[in-house]
């Protein structure tokens, strides 16, 4: 399953082709909605850190909404697949879903791949590529 954003769809195509599937677009895999002017990287990172730490910020999609819609999309993708599932998405919403710290979010490579495996315990565990 993939976010509808062009770069995500383009990333998903070779994965889907290798699995002999068509990419399945799910709008709920989109990035966190932000209505911000263009900011210097350091200023943006500071806002993201505050948002990831739980602060409600004007211009950012509410954390609870983003978390709920993304988790539902991941659940739909997993339910639609009899085996391993690939989800192509974006860094901030993925960081929220995985419970990453602001420093861990900032260290995500762009573009990058994160392997996430379902754990016997509730939730997910990150796997290092």
C-alpha positions, 0 to 999 in steps of 0.5 A: 500500500502507498501514500497517494503522493507522487514520490511514494507511488513511484517508490511503490511501483517497483516493489509492486511489480516485483510482487506482481501486484498493482500499487494500492493507494491509501490516502490515510498513508499520506504525510502529516498535514502541515500548513506552514510557510517555508521554514529554515530546516532548524526551525522546522525541526524544532516544531516537529520535535515539539509536535512529536513530544505531544504539543498541539501546534497551529498548522499541524494535523492533530497527532491523534488524528494522524495516528488513528488514520495511519494505524487504520491504513497499516491495519488495512494493508496487513489485512489485505495481504496473506504475507509480508506487507510493504507500506510506502509512506513519509517520515513524520507520520511514520515517526509518530506511528513508531513512537520515534523521538525527535532525534530519531525522526531527524536521523531518518534518511531521505529517502529511506527504508525502515523494516518494521516487524510485528511483535508478539507484544502489542505494537511494532518493533523497529528493525535496523536495515 
